[in-house]
Amino acid sequence: MDMSRQVQPSAVDFLVHSLLINTHYIVVRCLKILRFDVMQPLELC
């Protein structure tokens, strides 16, 4: 019982942590793309 209690929370924490990292990466990437679009709209067109 103790093993299952230790494994499940760690797995959940790992999933949440990975989701937070992926979300943060996507947000940062989108912000960089938006900044690039605002800074240099002519070159993209």
Sequence and secondary structure as in RCSB ss.txt:
>XXXX:A:sequence
MDMSRQVQPSAVDFLVHSLLINTHYIVVRCLKILRFDVMQPLELC
>XXXX:A:secstr
 HHHHHHHHHHHHHHHHHHHHHHHHHHHHHHHHHHHHHH HHHH 
